[in-house]
Amino acid sequence: DLLQDDVVSLGGGLDYLESPVSDGTIEDNFEAELLNAPTRAFDSLSYPFVDEDEDEEDFSDVSTYGIVEVVGDDTAGRRVIVVSACRLPGNKELDHQRLLRYLMYTLDKFVEQDYSLVYFHHGLTSKNKPTISWLWQAYCAFDRKYKKNLKALYLVHPTNFIRIIWKIFRAVISVKFGRKMMYVNCLNELSQYLNLDQISIPQPVLEHDERLMAKNSRFSSSSAAAPSPPHTPAPTPLPTQQFGVSLQFIKENHQGEVIPPLVRQCVEFLSSPDALETEGLFRRSANVSVVKELQAKVNQGLPIDFNGDVHIAAVLLKTFLRELEEPIMTFDLYDEITQFQSISKDERPRHVKILILEKLPEDNYQVLKYIVRFLSKVMDRCDLNKMTSFNLAVVFGPNLVWSQSGQLSLSAIAPINMFTDFVLVHHDQIFII
């Protein structure tokens, strides 16, 4: 039974579903690859490392493949980065050393805050697979600054190749890092940790997942359907709801308050000296179950208590912004904001004032002003909390600006962060009304 043979034990009573190896994936010839793998000691310092002087390298051609995407936050408030093996071009089309520099270039934007990584393994073939020595080089190149704030690594649709690689590297991978790795058998499992609607899952991955579900008798017929639940009419929100609705809805159901009550509560709590001076404020994640519990209470109109945890309040504020039906900066202004880098420095003050003072709806303006003025207090204590305007822009930019598709392309990250940083630095000149 091919399917039964494909179920591989990982020890501790945990099994994961192996993908069939007859689809041209790397498993067809990984044994030969392993025979040629480097035999030098794993702690050798003679491995080549990536040149770190490539800050200005243009990766626009690599980004068009869609190998790496940034897709919002997970349930713990961590930024999610997705890597799709099926989008890797053939080895002759893309130099893997350049790919490694591109991966580092991408992660550099997020490694100073907690983040999660999703790797869709399906689609790695003999034509696009990297060498074992390259994998080791990549592991070495991603030093402590990349690994420290990586809180979860989801390996989706794991196969024999991943199992073998894990055995090879296990001796040198720290136990702490190993605990961050999670084998995810199917997309339904992934939905426990992430909002799949935020992820542009490659079609080959969707089709592969459906085939696995159809073949595996351990899954009921009800779970063998497509990973995304059918689109049913959204339930009517409670009048007390604040997450996942519009600013207008909150205002209409909270005595005309323009500033949502949750935003005010979070800001007031985080405005205490102790909170403002917390190192890594807004960079750290929070306990998922606690965040979900507090979200449910907020939506039911029940009082909540942060129990002195500044990171809970910080994550709730970011989550509120990200889950709005429409971003604070609105969908209509997305294109203008993503063109911010092309505007001359002399024109930027005027351009931003027009965009915020004239084009932004009044309620959005008031909420943005309230949040930015609070963030200015955070910046004032950056010597203690390490949250400069740039660091805050990296955190808040994608939570204030996103496209109607919900996706955040890598090409949009830099202008969005630059725009947000400009607003934070020049807030006194912008918010004059």
C-alpha positions, 0 to 999 in steps of 0.5 A: 500500500503506497499510502501506508508506506508514505506514513513516516514515524517521527518518534514519540508516537507522532506520524506525518503523511508522506507525499507520494514520491512519483510526482517528480519531487526531490525524493526521486534522487535524494539518496544520490545527492546525499552520497555527494554531500559534504563530509567535513565537520559541521562546525567547520569555519571554512564553509563559504558565507554570503557576502554581506556587502550586497545591500544595494543589489536589485532583486526585482527579477527574483521577486517576480517569481513569488518565491517569498511572500509576506502575508500579514500576522498569525494568531499570536501577532507575528509577521508571517513569511511564506516560502513556496518551493513550487515557485522556484525556477530551474537551477539554470534560471536562478543562481542559488547564491543569489537566491540566498542573498534574496532570502536574507534581504527579505528577512532582514526587514523582519528579524528584529521582531517576532515572526513565523515562517511557512514553507510549502515543500511540494514542488521541489524537484530535481530541476529546481532543488538546491544542493545539500551543501547549499542548505548547510550554507544557508543554515550557517548564513542565517545566524542568531539574529535570524533564528532568535525571533523566529518563533515558528517554522511550519513545514507543510507537506513534509516528505522523506527528503525533509526527514533525511535532512533533519537527521543530517542536521540534527547534531548541529541544530539546537534543541531550542530551534528544533522546538520551533519546527512544526510538521504540518500534514495538510492545509486544514492543520495549518489553519489552526495557526494562520488565517489561510485567507491571508495566504496566496497558496499556490495552485499546485499546493492546493491540488496536492493537498486535495490529492492527499486528503482524497487518498488518506483514509485517516481523514473523513470525507468532510475534511477531504474537501478544499482547505478553505471553508466554503464561502458562506454569508458572514454572520451579523456582527454583535453590536459590541463587536470591535474586531473584524468590522469597520470604524463606522460600525464601531462608531455607530454602536459605541455612542458615536465614539470616533476612537474605538474603545479598545484602541483607547484602552490599549493606548492608555495602558501602554502610555504608562512609563513602565510600558513605554520603556519596555524593550522591544515594545510591539516587536514581541508576540503574545500567548495565542490563547490569551489573545483569542480569549480577550478578543472574544471578550471585547467582541462580546462587550465584556471588560478585559484586563491585560494583567500588567502584560504590555505585550498582550496590549501591544498585540491586541492593538496591532491585531485590531488594526490588521483585522479592520474591514478596511485599513486606516489608510483605506484601499483607495490610497494604497497605490499612492502610498506604494509610490512614495519612494518615487516622490522627490524629497522636496515634494514629500511633505506636501504630498503626505499632507494632501493625502492625510489631511484632504484624502483620508476620511475624517474618522480615519484621520482622527484614529490615525492621529490618535495612534501616531501621537501615542507612537511619538511617545514610544519614539521619545523613549527609544533609548530604552525601548529600542523602538525608533521611528524606523522600527515602529514603521516596520511594525505598523506600516503593514497594519495601516496599509494593505491592498484590497487583495489582503496580500503584501507584496515584497515590492510594496514593503519598502515604500509602505515602511518609508511612508509610515516612518515619514509620518512618524518623524513629521507628525507635528507638521502633519497633524495640525488640525 
